[in-house]
């Protein structure tokens, strides 16, 4: 069944509009709790968006990683993809800089996710009523509600990836070239949102072969080439920019991250990570054990991210679908399943410390609008009385909405508490002497993103020995080190187990666990 010509079109549009408006109202209502764009990644995208509005381009004025250490604390974007910051910058350029203003497109995109869920359900052959349930479930899913209130990649990428997959499925099944061109454009935009959008290219190759095998037709090479060409045209300007500005097409971390042996290796200073270093730092049992653990964690996350009710319905619907439907019908799920397998291989297996840092979760979330329709399929074929079925659907949606509200409130409480503590840090830091007399107070800390939210420049604490920490501090004109550091080389100083005269307490931050330390070259200035 094609999703471009659904039955009862006027009724469909009316109900979808109601669901979209409910999703929008929920998100707008929850804005009352939001004071910050989101810790870490969302904060960075917001910071870059502000600089875009200020005319500074894709640059930022702090250092958070050292795979290729920048020469200056102000430097071009060298790791993150550009589209999310650009999306956040558009409303701020129109209506003024602010958190709620930046969130406008994310709220709107999150409110449109139900349409994608509905289209995916109809593509799967789910009934009208169960497709509407799917749409509402996608719109009310707690993780999507939360991420609609962050300037992060999750919601835009879900729209782009799912839109690309829906068009791809229709394009391959009908052999419509324009659909595959449009799918490729969305795939290219997905890559400009998250690096793992690159996996859409091998996915297309695999799905192309699967379609040819199942349908017993010749490979639709023209469609595959059109998809890849369209995606390449979209991403080419950014890749050319990277080559011109950075000297490489993508992040410098790409050549190291496969060989990390700790999540702190993300913050190592200008170190080479290779197969040899990985084998030197971990035994074969540790390497295998880490990947086995991340696979188990990914399986648990895939289940729990769907909240309380949906996991059972999705798993049950999947079992029913593969049991009842012919192989030709399985093709509808092929792109999503191939992508999911690709994400599992990429994160828990190949780069498990990225998986630990949350990358698998974000990748998996992009596929959920294509997976939730299985819950609708379960309702269609579970043999329920119609009244009981509709009551169960309504109850599930009520729980989803309630849990979404609680998740947003809990996250907002934690974020505000952290934000308040960092604001106190900034107040204390600005009251201290400018030790190197360069006209600015610069910190070395664990969270440069939040510090920049309060217009305090900083660099990440390197995961290195103390001599390297001091060298990096000197390079970037650091005035004070903010502890606790969460670095093995520095933790003993903070907890009082060791006394290193090169690190001297300059001030404690009242009401927090934070303390500011002067560094060796700066100690004389504060005496």
Kinemage of the C-alpha trace (Angstrom):
@kinemage 1
@onewidth
@group {chain A} dominant
@subgroup {mainchain}
@vectorlist {calphas} color= white
{ca unk a 1} P 0.000 0.000 0.000
{ca unk a 2} L 1.517 3.332 -1.039
{ca unk a 3} L 1.378 6.047 1.549
{ca unk a 4} L 0.806 8.821 -0.961
{ca unk a 5} L -2.788 7.772 -1.616
{ca unk a 6} L -4.320 6.656 1.711
{ca unk a 7} L -8.001 5.943 1.950
{ca unk a 8} L -10.241 8.476 3.709
{ca unk a 9} L -7.788 11.318 3.006
{ca unk a 10} L -9.822 14.075 4.644
{ca unk a 11} L -10.356 11.988 7.775
{ca unk a 12} L -6.670 11.106 7.836
{ca unk a 13} L -5.585 14.720 7.600
{ca unk a 14} L -8.037 15.765 10.298
{ca unk a 15} L -6.897 13.141 12.804
{ca unk a 16} L -3.220 13.670 12.031
{ca unk a 17} L -3.667 17.398 12.543
{ca unk a 18} L -5.226 16.729 15.950
{ca unk a 19} L -2.335 14.441 16.934
{ca unk a 20} L 0.278 16.929 15.707
{ca unk a 21} L -1.386 19.754 17.633
{ca unk a 22} L -1.481 17.644 20.811
{ca unk a 23} L 2.221 16.842 20.392
{ca unk a 24} L 2.946 20.527 19.807
{ca unk a 25} L 0.875 21.646 22.799
{ca unk a 26} L 2.667 19.190 25.082
{ca unk a 27} L 6.073 20.461 24.017
{ca unk a 28} L 5.122 24.121 24.240
{ca unk a 29} L 3.595 23.542 27.673
{ca unk a 30} L 6.784 21.904 28.919
{ca unk a 31} L 8.865 24.923 27.885
{ca unk a 32} L 8.041 26.386 31.295
{ca unk a 33} L 10.631 23.993 32.777
{ca unk a 34} L 13.348 24.699 30.194
{ca unk a 35} L 16.104 27.220 30.939
{ca unk a 36} L 18.956 25.613 29.028
{ca unk a 37} L 19.379 23.996 25.575
{ca unk a 38} L 20.707 20.745 27.055
{ca unk a 39} L 23.966 19.624 28.652
{ca unk a 40} L 27.036 18.748 26.527
{ca unk a 41} L 26.223 18.170 22.819
{ca unk a 42} L 23.037 20.315 22.679
{ca unk a 43} L 24.885 23.064 24.540
{ca unk a 44} L 27.638 22.997 21.914
{ca unk a 45} L 25.191 23.285 19.021
{ca unk a 46} L 23.563 26.236 20.780
{ca unk a 47} L 26.946 27.896 21.336
{ca unk a 48} L 27.890 27.549 17.661
{ca unk a 49} L 24.436 28.788 16.634
{ca unk a 50} L 25.016 31.952 18.672
{ca unk a 51} L 28.307 32.528 16.851
{ca unk a 52} L 26.575 31.991 13.513
{ca unk a 53} L 24.081 34.697 14.442
{ca unk a 54} L 26.989 36.947 15.458
{ca unk a 55} L 28.580 36.445 12.030
{ca unk a 56} L 31.477 34.287 13.247
{ca unk a 57} L 30.633 31.296 11.046
{ca unk a 58} L 31.141 27.694 12.116
{ca unk a 59} L 33.652 28.481 14.864
{ca unk a 60} L 33.749 28.333 18.641
{ca unk a 61} L 35.913 29.746 21.394
{ca unk a 62} L 36.713 26.824 23.668
{ca unk a 63} L 38.573 23.535 23.288
{ca unk a 64} L 36.913 20.252 24.167
{ca unk a 65} L 39.135 17.681 22.412
{ca unk a 66} L 42.719 17.363 21.267
{ca unk a 67} L 42.822 14.780 18.453
{ca unk a 68} L 44.277 17.605 16.363
{ca unk a 69} L 44.948 20.365 18.913
{ca unk a 70} L 43.870 23.771 17.594
{ca unk a 71} L 46.437 26.542 17.618
{ca unk a 72} L 44.061 28.950 19.316
{ca unk a 73} L 41.156 28.719 21.722
{ca unk a 74} L 39.087 30.362 18.946
{ca unk a 75} L 39.049 27.944 16.030
{ca unk a 76} L 36.885 26.485 13.237
{ca unk a 77} L 34.400 23.689 13.871
{ca unk a 78} L 36.557 20.576 13.605
{ca unk a 79} L 34.379 17.681 14.761
{ca unk a 80} L 30.644 18.329 14.888
{ca unk a 81} L 28.375 18.361 11.869
{ca unk a 82} L 26.883 21.747 10.892
{ca unk a 83} L 23.149 21.323 10.295
{ca unk a 84} L 21.896 21.278 13.903
{ca unk a 85} L 23.631 24.548 14.747
{ca unk a 86} L 22.315 26.081 11.531
{ca unk a 87} L 18.772 24.988 12.398
{ca unk a 88} L 19.069 26.561 15.861
{ca unk a 89} L 20.558 29.745 14.404
{ca unk a 90} L 17.691 30.495 11.992
{ca unk a 91} L 15.035 31.499 14.560
{ca unk a 92} L 17.631 33.314 16.680
{ca unk a 93} L 18.631 35.376 13.640
{ca unk a 94} L 14.971 36.258 13.123
{ca unk a 95} L 13.711 36.748 16.671
{ca unk a 96} L 16.776 37.244 18.873
{ca unk a 97} L 19.164 34.986 20.758
{ca unk a 98} L 17.587 32.848 23.453
{ca unk a 99} L 17.046 29.252 24.491
{ca unk a 100} L 13.312 29.148 23.783
{ca unk a 101} L 13.833 30.868 20.446
{ca unk a 102} L 16.482 28.339 19.407
{ca unk a 103} L 14.133 25.491 20.310
{ca unk a 104} L 11.370 26.570 17.900
{ca unk a 105} L 12.434 24.371 14.940
{ca unk a 106} L 13.159 21.401 17.202
{ca unk a 107} L 9.702 21.631 18.755
{ca unk a 108} L 8.096 21.899 15.323
{ca unk a 109} L 10.074 18.967 13.921
{ca unk a 110} L 9.309 16.877 17.000
{ca unk a 111} L 5.624 17.642 16.581
{ca unk a 112} L 5.784 16.405 12.970
{ca unk a 113} L 7.257 13.024 13.925
{ca unk a 114} L 3.716 11.569 14.284
{ca unk a 115} L 3.213 12.075 10.540
{ca unk a 116} L 6.286 9.958 9.851
{ca unk a 117} L 5.062 7.300 12.278
{ca unk a 118} L 1.680 7.238 10.547
{ca unk a 119} L 3.204 6.947 7.064
{ca unk a 120} L 5.517 4.158 8.223
{ca unk a 121} L 2.571 2.283 9.725
{ca unk a 122} L 0.530 2.584 6.527
{ca unk a 123} L 3.529 1.425 4.542
{ca unk a 124} L 3.634 -1.629 6.805
{ca unk a 125} L -0.038 -2.336 6.098
{ca unk a 126} L -1.328 -1.326 9.530
{ca unk a 127} L -5.007 -0.360 9.804
{ca unk a 128} L -6.148 3.249 9.914
{ca unk a 129} L -6.937 3.218 13.652
{ca unk a 130} L -3.710 1.464 14.635
{ca unk a 131} L -1.740 3.803 12.371
{ca unk a 132} L -3.195 6.749 14.252
{ca unk a 133} L -2.140 5.056 17.496
{ca unk a 134} L 1.368 4.711 16.049
{ca unk a 135} L 1.404 8.394 15.150
{ca unk a 136} L 0.313 9.420 18.641
{ca unk a 137} L 2.791 7.045 20.306
{ca unk a 138} L 5.669 8.515 18.298
{ca unk a 139} L 4.527 12.029 19.177
{ca unk a 140} L 4.261 11.281 22.902
{ca unk a 141} L 7.302 9.023 23.322
{ca unk a 142} L 9.201 10.505 26.305
{ca unk a 143} L 12.594 10.494 24.587
{ca unk a 144} L 11.223 12.389 21.596
{ca unk a 145} L 9.432 14.907 23.787
{ca unk a 146} L 12.628 15.496 25.769
{ca unk a 147} L 14.808 15.800 22.674
{ca unk a 148} L 12.354 18.232 21.088
{ca unk a 149} L 13.302 20.544 23.964
{ca unk a 150} L 17.028 20.326 23.253
{ca unk a 151} L 19.100 21.863 20.474
{ca unk a 152} L 20.402 18.416 19.605
{ca unk a 153} L 20.674 16.136 16.585
{ca unk a 154} L 18.119 13.518 17.643
{ca unk a 155} L 14.847 14.997 16.388
{ca unk a 156} L 16.117 16.540 13.110
{ca unk a 157} L 17.985 13.341 12.338
{ca unk a 158} L 14.933 11.180 13.039
{ca unk a 159} L 12.924 13.259 10.554
{ca unk a 160} L 15.673 13.055 7.925
{ca unk a 161} L 16.582 9.377 8.314
{ca unk a 162} L 12.994 8.162 8.496
{ca unk a 163} L 11.947 10.397 5.622
{ca unk a 164} L 14.824 9.039 3.566
{ca unk a 165} L 13.909 5.437 4.385
{ca unk a 166} L 10.203 5.918 3.594
{ca unk a 167} L 11.052 7.395 0.195
{ca unk a 168} L 13.670 4.718 -0.403
{ca unk a 169} L 11.182 1.922 0.279
{ca unk a 170} L 8.584 3.417 -2.050
{ca unk a 171} L 11.227 4.191 -4.663
{ca unk a 172} L 12.634 0.674 -4.748
{ca unk a 173} L 9.256 -1.055 -4.645
{ca unk a 174} L 7.819 1.137 -7.429
{ca unk a 175} L 11.121 1.831 -9.195
{ca unk a 176} L 10.522 5.579 -9.040
{ca unk a 177} L 13.776 7.419 -9.639
{ca unk a 178} L 12.637 10.781 -8.264
{ca unk a 179} L 11.808 9.187 -4.912
{ca unk a 180} L 15.339 7.819 -4.662
{ca unk a 181} L 16.800 11.205 -5.550
{ca unk a 182} L 14.700 12.799 -2.791
{ca unk a 183} L 15.733 10.001 -0.425
{ca unk a 184} L 19.383 10.697 -1.233
{ca unk a 185} L 18.947 14.406 -0.518
{ca unk a 186} L 17.520 13.605 2.924
{ca unk a 187} L 20.344 11.112 3.508
{ca unk a 188} L 22.892 13.807 2.696
{ca unk a 189} L 21.210 16.177 5.133
{ca unk a 190} L 21.269 13.386 7.720
{ca unk a 191} L 25.045 13.110 7.317
{ca unk a 192} L 25.300 16.870 7.831
{ca unk a 193} L 23.436 16.287 11.100
{ca unk a 194} L 25.299 13.240 12.408
{ca unk a 195} L 28.387 11.447 11.116
{ca unk a 196} L 26.631 8.081 11.275
{ca unk a 197} L 24.329 9.277 8.486
{ca unk a 198} L 27.135 7.922 6.312
{ca unk a 199} L 25.795 4.434 7.080
{ca unk a 200} L 22.799 5.164 4.855
{ca unk a 201} L 25.062 4.595 1.830
{ca unk a 202} L 26.040 0.964 2.576
{ca unk a 203} L 22.457 0.420 3.738
{ca unk a 204} L 21.219 1.337 0.265
{ca unk a 205} L 23.655 -1.087 -1.350
{ca unk a 206} L 22.519 -3.940 0.897
{ca unk a 207} L 18.820 -3.142 0.471
{ca unk a 208} L 19.269 -2.937 -3.303
{ca unk a 209} L 20.587 -6.503 -3.325
{ca unk a 210} L 17.851 -7.694 -0.944
{ca unk a 211} L 15.127 -6.247 -3.171
{ca unk a 212} L 16.613 -7.841 -6.277
{ca unk a 213} L 16.898 -11.221 -4.534
{ca unk a 214} L 13.410 -11.263 -3.003
{ca unk a 215} L 11.606 -9.786 -5.998
{ca unk a 216} L 13.690 -11.862 -8.409
{ca unk a 217} L 14.359 -8.818 -10.560
{ca unk a 218} L 17.511 -7.247 -11.903
{ca unk a 219} L 19.306 -4.850 -9.592
{ca unk a 220} L 17.873 -1.348 -9.780
{ca unk a 221} L 21.275 0.215 -10.298
{ca unk a 222} L 19.889 3.510 -11.559
{ca unk a 223} L 18.013 4.041 -8.296
{ca unk a 224} L 21.041 3.240 -6.151
{ca unk a 225} L 23.310 5.517 -8.172
{ca unk a 226} L 20.734 8.330 -8.070
{ca unk a 227} L 20.503 8.034 -4.277
{ca unk a 228} L 24.277 8.161 -3.787
{ca unk a 229} L 24.743 10.988 -6.293
{ca unk a 230} L 22.067 13.122 -4.643
{ca unk a 231} L 23.551 12.526 -1.193
{ca unk a 232} L 27.065 13.315 -2.459
{ca unk a 233} L 25.953 16.628 -3.970
{ca unk a 234} L 24.391 17.664 -0.652
{ca unk a 235} L 27.441 16.843 1.496
{ca unk a 236} L 30.122 17.991 -0.961
{ca unk a 237} L 30.262 21.664 0.158
{ca unk a 238} L 30.883 20.723 3.805
{ca unk a 239} L 33.532 18.153 2.905
{ca unk a 240} L 35.259 20.694 0.662
{ca unk a 241} L 35.116 23.220 3.503
{ca unk a 242} L 36.753 20.696 5.847
{ca unk a 243} L 39.534 19.940 3.376
{ca unk a 244} L 40.163 23.642 2.861
{ca unk a 245} L 39.990 24.636 6.544
{ca unk a 246} L 41.151 21.488 8.365
{ca unk a 247} L 43.106 19.631 5.696
{ca unk a 248} L 40.962 16.494 6.115
{ca unk a 249} L 37.420 15.622 4.954
{ca unk a 250} L 36.102 14.726 8.405
{ca unk a 251} L 37.020 14.818 12.099
{ca unk a 252} L 40.576 13.934 13.092
{ca unk a 253} L 39.147 11.669 15.786
{ca unk a 254} L 37.898 9.274 13.092
{ca unk a 255} L 41.346 7.727 12.734
{ca unk a 256} L 41.722 7.150 16.499
{ca unk a 257} L 38.331 6.259 17.973
{ca unk a 258} L 38.346 2.601 16.920
{ca unk a 259} L 41.311 1.987 19.214
{ca unk a 260} L 40.230 3.740 22.419
{ca unk a 261} L 40.510 1.735 25.635
{ca unk a 262} L 38.771 4.242 27.921
{ca unk a 263} L 36.005 6.786 27.529
{ca unk a 264} L 38.544 9.358 28.777
{ca unk a 265} L 40.625 8.735 25.646
{ca unk a 266} L 38.297 11.226 23.955
{ca unk a 267} L 40.266 13.876 25.868
{ca unk a 268} L 43.805 12.617 25.274
{ca unk a 269} L 46.189 15.288 24.030
{ca unk a 270} L 47.564 14.716 20.520
{ca unk a 271} L 48.085 10.992 21.082
{ca unk a 272} L 48.055 8.336 18.377
{ca unk a 273} L 45.694 5.452 19.032
{ca unk a 274} L 46.380 2.375 16.942
{ca unk a 275} L 45.765 -1.352 17.050
{ca unk a 276} L 49.156 -1.699 18.719
{ca unk a 277} L 48.309 0.752 21.511
{ca unk a 278} L 44.943 -0.922 22.052
{ca unk a 279} L 46.530 -4.363 22.368
{ca unk a 280} L 49.159 -2.929 24.707
{ca unk a 281} L 46.544 -1.404 27.022
{ca unk a 282} L 43.939 -4.172 27.038
{ca unk a 283} L 44.016 -7.944 26.945
{ca unk a 284} L 42.005 -9.874 24.369
{ca unk a 285} L 39.548 -10.814 27.114
{ca unk a 286} L 39.083 -7.140 28.067
{ca unk a 287} L 38.574 -6.117 24.443
{ca unk a 288} L 35.966 -8.826 23.862
{ca unk a 289} L 34.361 -8.268 27.253
{ca unk a 290} L 33.892 -4.547 26.633
{ca unk a 291} L 32.145 -5.203 23.344
{ca unk a 292} L 29.966 -7.916 24.849
{ca unk a 293} L 28.963 -5.539 27.640
{ca unk a 294} L 28.084 -2.744 25.188
{ca unk a 295} L 26.050 -5.180 23.082
{ca unk a 296} L 24.066 -6.153 26.175
{ca unk a 297} L 23.684 -2.487 27.121
{ca unk a 298} L 22.478 -1.686 23.599
{ca unk a 299} L 19.876 -4.462 23.770
{ca unk a 300} L 18.617 -3.155 27.095
{ca unk a 301} L 18.574 0.414 25.795
{ca unk a 302} L 16.650 -0.615 22.679
{ca unk a 303} L 13.974 -2.029 24.964
{ca unk a 304} L 13.811 0.626 27.676
{ca unk a 305} L 13.912 3.618 25.314
{ca unk a 306} L 10.436 2.606 24.120
{ca unk a 307} L 9.076 3.369 27.610
{ca unk a 308} L 6.824 0.945 29.530
{ca unk a 309} L 4.158 -0.361 27.167
{ca unk a 310} L 5.623 -0.138 23.665
{ca unk a 311} L 8.467 -2.679 24.054
{ca unk a 312} L 6.070 -5.603 24.498
{ca unk a 313} L 3.827 -4.428 21.668
{ca unk a 314} L 6.753 -3.822 19.290
{ca unk a 315} L 8.392 -7.192 19.978
{ca unk a 316} L 5.046 -8.977 19.736
{ca unk a 317} L 4.178 -7.136 16.551
{ca unk a 318} L 7.519 -8.044 15.034
{ca unk a 319} L 7.035 -11.730 15.797
{ca unk a 320} L 3.519 -11.645 14.348
{ca unk a 321} L 4.673 -9.767 11.248
{ca unk a 322} L 7.443 -12.182 10.330
{ca unk a 323} L 5.215 -15.153 11.075
{ca unk a 324} L 2.180 -13.965 9.102
{ca unk a 325} L 3.579 -12.011 6.175
{ca unk a 326} L 5.254 -13.232 3.001
{ca unk a 327} L 8.868 -12.369 2.294
{ca unk a 328} L 7.867 -9.677 -0.181
{ca unk a 329} L 6.195 -7.828 2.699
{ca unk a 330} L 9.340 -8.123 4.798
{ca unk a 331} L 11.017 -5.718 2.382
{ca unk a 332} L 9.207 -2.817 4.048
{ca unk a 333} L 11.297 -3.346 7.178
{ca unk a 334} L 14.551 -4.110 5.356
{ca unk a 335} L 16.070 -0.583 5.371
{ca unk a 336} L 15.361 -0.012 9.079
{ca unk a 337} L 16.679 -3.453 10.063
{ca unk a 338} L 19.807 -3.092 7.921
{ca unk a 339} L 20.468 0.331 9.450
{ca unk a 340} L 19.917 -1.038 12.951
{ca unk a 341} L 22.408 -3.832 12.286
{ca unk a 342} L 24.820 -1.213 10.954
{ca unk a 343} L 24.458 0.867 14.114
{ca unk a 344} L 25.088 -2.216 16.273
{ca unk a 345} L 28.228 -3.081 14.324
{ca unk a 346} L 29.455 0.514 14.300
{ca unk a 347} L 28.957 1.379 17.959
{ca unk a 348} L 28.936 -1.539 20.450
{ca unk a 349} L 31.373 -3.588 18.341
{ca unk a 350} L 33.707 -1.225 16.471
{ca unk a 351} L 33.674 1.894 18.668
{ca unk a 352} L 32.292 0.742 22.032
{ca unk a 353} L 33.475 3.814 23.921
{ca unk a 354} L 31.366 5.974 21.611
{ca unk a 355} L 28.478 3.651 22.416
{ca unk a 356} L 29.182 4.146 26.126
{ca unk a 357} L 29.121 7.906 25.560
{ca unk a 358} L 25.589 7.710 24.126
{ca unk a 359} L 26.104 7.530 20.365
{ca unk a 360} L 24.249 4.242 19.910
{ca unk a 361} L 21.240 5.598 21.761
{ca unk a 362} L 21.040 8.646 19.504
{ca unk a 363} L 21.403 6.504 16.389
{ca unk a 364} L 18.746 4.063 17.583
{ca unk a 365} L 16.314 6.866 18.399
{ca unk a 366} L 16.368 7.968 14.760
{ca unk a 367} L 14.822 4.625 13.759
{ca unk a 368} L 12.032 4.487 16.341
{ca unk a 369} L 9.334 6.027 14.084
{ca unk a 370} L 9.989 3.093 11.733
{ca unk a 371} L 9.844 0.526 14.552
{ca unk a 372} L 6.802 1.662 16.551
{ca unk a 373} L 4.428 0.693 13.680
{ca unk a 374} L 5.026 -2.907 14.743
{ca unk a 375} L 3.036 -2.068 17.885
{ca unk a 376} L 0.154 -1.008 15.657
{ca unk a 377} L 0.507 -4.256 13.732
{ca unk a 378} L 0.282 -6.166 17.026
{ca unk a 379} L -3.007 -4.449 17.871
{ca unk a 380} L -4.374 -5.354 14.437
{ca unk a 381} L -3.601 -9.057 14.737
{ca unk a 382} L -3.737 -9.847 18.455
{ca unk a 383} L -7.385 -10.925 18.262
{ca unk a 384} L -8.647 -8.304 20.719
{ca unk a 385} L -12.175 -7.038 21.080
{ca unk a 386} L -12.352 -3.635 19.389
{ca unk a 387} L -13.362 -1.820 22.571
{ca unk a 388} L -10.597 -3.462 24.595
{ca unk a 389} L -8.081 -2.684 21.856
{ca unk a 390} L -9.012 0.988 21.697
{ca unk a 391} L -9.005 1.225 25.486
{ca unk a 392} L -5.538 -0.326 25.646
{ca unk a 393} L -4.297 2.121 23.029
{ca unk a 394} L -5.689 5.080 24.933
{ca unk a 395} L -4.225 3.872 28.231
{ca unk a 396} L -0.813 3.376 26.617
{ca unk a 397} L -0.882 6.915 25.231
{ca unk a 398} L -1.844 8.359 28.624
{ca unk a 399} L 1.131 6.601 30.238
{ca unk a 400} L 3.448 7.807 27.461
{ca unk a 401} L 2.348 11.418 27.963
{ca unk a 402} L 2.644 11.216 31.753
{ca unk a 403} L 6.110 9.670 31.554
{ca unk a 404} L 7.174 12.291 29.012
{ca unk a 405} L 6.213 15.080 31.400
{ca unk a 406} L 8.086 13.451 34.266
{ca unk a 407} L 11.191 12.784 32.153
{ca unk a 408} L 11.360 16.407 31.016
{ca unk a 409} L 10.826 17.712 34.555
{ca unk a 410} L 13.515 15.428 36.004
{ca unk a 411} L 16.002 16.318 33.278
{ca unk a 412} L 15.251 20.028 33.673
{ca unk a 413} L 15.766 19.853 37.451
{ca unk a 414} L 19.178 18.218 37.034
{ca unk a 415} L 20.183 20.621 34.269
{ca unk a 416} L 19.171 23.703 36.252
{ca unk a 417} L 21.088 22.442 39.289
{ca unk a 418} L 24.220 21.928 37.186
{ca unk a 419} L 23.712 25.261 35.438
{ca unk a 420} L 23.372 27.056 38.777
{ca unk a 421} L 26.602 25.508 40.047
{ca unk a 422} L 28.494 26.504 36.911
{ca unk a 423} L 27.098 30.031 37.169
{ca unk a 424} L 28.559 30.205 40.690
{ca unk a 425} L 31.883 28.964 39.324
{ca unk a 426} L 31.884 31.759 36.748
{ca unk a 427} L 31.102 34.385 39.407
{ca unk a 428} L 33.992 33.213 41.596
{ca unk a 429} L 36.387 32.887 38.648
{ca unk a 430} L 35.686 36.436 37.526
{ca unk a 431} L 36.483 37.704 41.015
{ca unk a 432} L 39.993 36.218 40.839
{ca unk a 433} L 43.084 37.893 39.350
{ca unk a 434} L 43.866 37.582 35.655
{ca unk a 435} L 47.037 35.638 36.367
{ca unk a 436} L 48.644 35.938 32.945
{ca unk a 437} L 47.350 39.478 32.319
{ca unk a 438} L 45.944 38.635 28.892
{ca unk a 439} L 42.661 40.421 29.550
{ca unk a 440} L 40.554 37.283 29.993
{ca unk a 441} L 39.920 34.616 32.606
{ca unk a 442} L 40.234 31.193 30.985
{ca unk a 443} L 39.515 27.971 32.841
{ca unk a 444} L 40.481 24.349 32.346
{ca unk a 445} L 37.427 22.235 33.172
{ca unk a 446} L 35.267 19.201 32.392
{ca unk a 447} L 32.397 21.157 30.851
{ca unk a 448} L 33.566 23.888 28.460
{ca unk a 449} L 30.110 23.899 26.867
{ca unk a 450} L 28.242 25.069 29.970
{ca unk a 451} L 30.968 27.552 30.846
{ca unk a 452} L 30.582 29.124 27.406
{ca unk a 453} L 26.825 29.358 28.007
{ca unk a 454} L 27.839 31.922 30.661
{ca unk a 455} L 30.422 33.487 28.315
{ca unk a 456} L 33.413 31.980 30.101
{ca unk a 457} L 36.124 30.600 27.823
{ca unk a 458} L 37.717 27.307 28.798
{ca unk a 459} L 39.539 24.207 27.607
{ca unk a 460} L 38.911 20.583 28.436
{ca unk a 461} L 41.120 18.956 31.090
{ca unk a 462} L 43.370 16.620 29.085
{ca unk a 463} L 43.484 12.934 29.962
{ca unk a 464} L 47.246 13.100 30.436
{ca unk a 465} L 49.943 13.354 33.087
{ca unk a 466} L 50.365 16.548 35.091
{ca unk a 467} L 53.233 17.845 32.985
{ca unk a 468} L 51.075 17.682 29.865
{ca unk a 469} L 48.174 19.314 31.700
{ca unk a 470} L 50.426 22.242 32.608
{ca unk a 471} L 51.772 22.445 29.050
{ca unk a 472} L 48.248 22.576 27.601
{ca unk a 473} L 47.268 25.216 30.164
{ca unk a 474} L 50.231 27.345 29.127
{ca unk a 475} L 49.422 26.891 25.412
{ca unk a 476} L 45.865 28.198 25.756
{ca unk a 477} L 46.462 30.837 28.420
{ca unk a 478} L 44.580 29.056 31.204
{ca unk a 479} L 44.280 30.976 34.463
{ca unk a 480} L 42.695 28.339 36.723
{ca unk a 481} L 41.957 24.625 36.794
{ca unk a 482} L 38.417 23.744 37.881
{ca unk a 483} L 38.197 20.635 40.042
{ca unk a 484} L 36.932 17.911 40.544
{ca unk a 485} L 38.790 16.816 37.437
{ca unk a 486} L 37.751 13.161 36.870
{ca unk a 487} L 41.287 12.504 35.638
{ca unk a 488} L 43.502 9.853 37.255
{ca unk a 489} L 46.518 12.170 37.265
{ca unk a 490} L 44.689 14.977 39.084
{ca unk a 491} L 42.124 13.242 41.296
{ca unk a 492} L 44.623 12.632 44.164
{ca unk a 493} L 45.239 16.383 44.418
{ca unk a 494} L 41.548 17.200 44.659
{ca unk a 495} L 40.751 14.556 47.301
{ca unk a 496} L 43.841 15.526 49.332
{ca unk a 497} L 45.838 12.323 48.936
{ca unk a 498} L 48.721 14.198 47.324
{ca unk a 499} L 50.178 17.702 47.564
{ca unk a 500} L 51.671 18.984 44.321
{ca unk a 501} L 53.018 22.554 44.645
{ca unk a 502} L 52.341 23.142 40.945
{ca unk a 503} L 48.598 23.076 41.725
{ca unk a 504} L 47.495 25.395 44.521
{ca unk a 505} L 43.992 26.084 45.776
{ca unk a 506} L 42.907 29.586 44.734
{ca unk a 507} L 39.239 29.530 45.743
{ca unk a 508} L 36.379 27.240 46.629
{ca unk a 509} L 32.979 27.804 45.060
{ca unk a 510} L 30.381 28.212 47.837
{ca unk a 511} L 27.504 25.758 47.817
{ca unk a 512} L 29.208 23.381 45.382
{ca unk a 513} L 31.942 20.743 45.244
{ca unk a 514} L 33.944 22.893 42.834
{ca unk a 515} L 37.306 24.453 43.556
{ca unk a 516} L 39.614 26.589 41.432
{ca unk a 517} L 43.335 25.865 41.434
{ca unk a 518} L 46.128 28.138 40.282
{ca unk a 519} L 48.783 26.482 38.148
{ca unk a 520} L 52.568 26.513 38.462
{ca unk a 521} L 53.248 29.487 36.210
{ca unk a 522} L 50.421 31.477 37.827
{ca unk a 523} L 50.946 30.856 41.541
{ca unk a 524} L 53.194 33.873 42.060
{ca unk a 525} L 50.542 36.184 40.555
{ca unk a 526} L 47.923 35.401 43.218
{ca unk a 527} L 50.160 35.582 46.292
